[in-house]
Amino acid sequence: MGWYRRFVLPRAVHWACGLDTHMRQRAKVVPQARGRVLEVGVGSGLNLAFYDPSVVTKLWALEPSAPLLRMAERAPRAAALDVEFIGLPAEEISLDDASVDTVVVTYTLCTIPDVGAALRHMRRVLRPGGRLLFCEHGVAPDQRVRRWQDRLNPVWKPLAGGCNLNRPIPALIEAAGFRITKLDTMYLPGWRPAAFNYWGEAVPR
């Protein structure tokens, strides 16, 4: 699995997360970021082109995978965007309390091993009045699809780098001390077990 994780998985993640359907979702969420921004799970850098340097004063880009982080460092972005890459997992965010205006997380909460701890760190670093912007796939509302998500998850998870098909995204965010202020949902075109999307914003309670 070392060869697979080092060479195959990063390119597979980049391809899957860069599909047109996912890029359109990113375009709805990422441009809303303002001020000092932390992106958790920058991956191969697919979001970097969507940040507006006229309103983003600093971007910390967190990613535990060294191969993906190297891809992110080469990803297209505005020349004026001030980016600092941090090679740490989401459970170990090293920024100070209340030091961030916006946290951005896209197609990442499905993969973090201790997602509750990671979300609590995101809440910790947000200043009062700061926002969490999120776009994630997760548990579907339809019972038939949920059954397939539960059946496939044990096989899918190791092949997809720890990605879970069936995480209840809004419940996880709220359990970590956030209040969701905006939430949209829909099935994206594609494979139904991984197609139900949640996106919106939340604030610390």
Order of alpha helices (4+ residues) and beta strands (2+ residues): alpha-alpha-beta-beta-alpha-beta-beta-alpha-beta-alpha-alpha-beta-beta
